[in-house]
């Protein structure tokens, strides 16, 4: 008899036999470019928050006073990083998903308007750039509603996707479904494919995200230093998944941040990745809402696992 605790974790997934689903146009690989918009949503005493954010180009927390250095590092993302990233996405015809904090777009609504005009999706990244792990159910419910309202005001439509900074609470997925309007969330890191979960009597799509094919690794201890570090790693991931995509569906998530990859010494890494992927026939640059809808339509009526509720 096992002495393991009762749990709802799924270590098997598709077991090496994913559904026989093909991407639109019989593409070999769905490439999801996710642009995180967090500028102004970082914890900041200057914004009335309880403390300052400690993770940016350096790791340092100023306590008990406004941190003008940290604030200016985040401001770089909207002032200089977004125009560079936007230009590359337009040049290579990439439809991306903006993973945006509500407070960030409340401060920079013009950025949401530009993204929508370019054909990008605007998804929700919470109200502030913060974890939800320790929130009470009522606090989290209010936070979700506040984020949705701010994004709807800035982008013109409510988000259908959600991604909490790192750790959700055990209630997050259920609260998203109860709020209504959410098709998918990206709060999982456990697969190279979407999957369905049962939540509230219906089906909800989970689109796993990735921290390895992500420019966050330029920050301290992450392993990326030069633009080519990012490019080589993401291209290697692309090539492996592209090869596997000949016989089974595959998805690659590439995570970007305005204030990180948008720096002049790093942006060339993103350009190399986009050029490489765009040169391969059968690459589907897709918004996450498009991937989720396609998977939900094609995957059948029976969910693969259950959600925390």
Secondary structure, 3 states (H helix, E strand, C coil): CCCCCCCCCCCCCCCCCCCCCCCHHHCCEEEEEEEEECCCCCCCHHHCCCCCCCECCCECCCCCCCCHHHHHHHHHHHHHHHHHHHHHHHHCCCCCEEEECHHHHHHCHHHHHHHHHCCCEEEECCCCCCCCCCCCHHHHHHHHHHHHHHHHHHHCCCCCEECCCCCCCCCHHHHHHHHCCCCEECCCCCCCCCEEEEECCEEEEECCCCCCCEHHHHCCCCCCCCHHHHHHHHHHHHHHHHHHCCCCCCEEEEEEEHHHHCCCCCHHHHHHHHHHHHCCCCEEECCHHHHHHHHHHHCCCCCCEECCC
